[in-house]
Amino acid sequence: MRKISLFIAMSLDGYIADSKGGVDWLNGHGNDDENIDTYSEFAKTIDTIVMGWNTYHQVAAELSFREWVYNDFTTYVITHHAYPSSEKIRFVNKNPIDLVKKRKEENGKDVWICGGAHVIQQLVKEDFIDYYDITVIPTLLGSGIRLFENGKDEIKLRLLHTQSYNGMVDLIYTRR
């Protein structure tokens, strides 16, 4: 059975975006010599991405407006609006739990929960995340979009791996 992985960065005070939804603060101390490419290693383990409309729009409009950056994967974008899907980008009006449950039962590599907060929080609330791969960025935002909010129950995790570089810390947890 496929695993469901949350691979995301957050500020030290727990935000995944600033109060305007921006993510231009997603960097370390600024010394690129210390950067480690954790994304490329993670990308080898997945073939499917799930994200909300706001995350899709931000990636398409700000980070990858010429060519879809996640073209090597099948991306499911959860939205209430009808948009034409393509082979690689599928717009769906589904509950994130139902969508992820179906993807988990299919054959293939793991599934990446890319964002946004509303999608993530629903999956966390129902304990659907198998791996929490979180990079903590050395920034205090003070406000913005929280990664974890209003959890229903306690979820105990086991630390699998840590590493630090450029002032950032990667934390990888699995459920106990």
URMOQUI-V460664 format. One record per residue. RES is the residue in one small letter. PSI is psi in degrees with one decimal (999 if undefined). OMEGA is omega in whole degrees, 0 to 359 (none if undefined). Layout:
# URMOQUI-V460664
RES	PSI	OMEGA
RES	PSI	OMEGA
This chain:
# URMOQUI-V460664
m	139.8	181
r	151.6	176
k	151.0	178
i	120.5	185
s	131.5	169
l	117.1	179
f	108.1	189
i	161.5	174
a	149.1	177
m	157.2	175
s	164.7	179
l	-30.1	179
d	15.9	167
g	20.2	180
y	144.4	177
i	-8.7	176
a	155.5	178
d	-176.7	186
s	-16.8	177
k	6.2	181
g	3.8	183
g	154.8	180
v	22.2	182
d	-4.0	178
w	-0.5	184
l	74.6	175
n	168.5	182
g	-141.3	181
h	-12.4	179
g	0.6	179
n	95.3	183
d	-19.5	179
d	-23.7	182
e	-4.3	184
n	143.8	177
i	137.1	182
d	82.2	180
t	-26.8	181
y	-45.5	183
s	-40.1	177
e	-44.0	179
f	-42.9	184
a	-25.0	178
k	-19.0	185
t	-5.9	186
i	160.8	169
d	-1.2	183
t	140.4	177
i	140.4	173
v	131.4	179
m	160.1	175
g	171.1	182
w	-44.7	182
n	-40.5	178
t	-45.2	178
y	-49.1	182
h	-42.0	179
q	-43.7	179
v	-47.6	184
a	-37.8	186
a	-32.8	187
e	-35.7	188
l	-23.1	189
s	47.8	188
f	-18.2	179
r	-41.6	181
e	138.1	180
w	117.9	187
v	-22.1	182
y	37.3	184
n	-17.9	180
d	-3.0	185
f	162.5	169
t	123.9	182
t	128.9	174
y	121.7	179
v	118.4	181
i	120.7	182
t	153.7	176
h	-5.4	182
h	151.2	179
a	116.0	176
y	148.8	178
p	129.7	179
s	161.5	173
s	-176.8	179
e	-36.2	185
k	-23.4	181
i	116.8	182
r	118.1	178
f	123.3	184
v	143.0	176
n	76.4	184
k	157.4	172
n	132.9	180
p	-35.1	180
i	-49.0	180
d	-42.7	180
l	-48.0	183
v	-38.2	178
k	-44.1	179
k	-43.6	179
r	-38.4	182
k	-33.9	183
e	-13.5	180
e	161.6	173
n	151.7	177
g	-172.4	177
k	-175.6	183
d	169.8	182
v	131.1	179
w	123.6	170
i	107.2	189
c	-29.1	183
g	179.5	356
g	-168.8	188
a	-42.4	183
h	-43.1	178
v	-48.2	181
i	-48.0	184
q	-36.4	176
q	-42.1	180
l	-38.3	177
v	-44.2	181
k	-35.6	180
e	8.5	177
d	47.5	180
f	-4.8	182
i	125.1	177
d	-39.9	180
y	133.9	175
y	105.6	180
d	97.9	190
i	127.5	174
t	123.7	179
v	121.9	183
i	136.6	183
p	64.9	180
t	137.9	172
l	113.4	182
l	-31.2	179
g	-31.3	177
s	168.8	180
g	-148.7	181
i	114.8	182
r	143.9	175
l	-52.8	181
f	129.1	180
e	137.5	173
n	52.2	177
g	149.0	182
k	-49.1	184
d	163.1	174
e	138.1	175
i	115.8	180
k	135.4	183
l	158.5	176
r	127.7	179
l	124.3	179
l	-35.2	187
h	145.2	170
t	153.2	169
q	151.0	178
s	147.0	179
y	141.1	175
n	32.7	179
g	-6.7	180
m	155.7	179
v	125.6	174
d	131.0	178
l	124.6	178
i	121.6	181
y	155.4	169
t	164.8	177
r	146.0	174
r	999	none
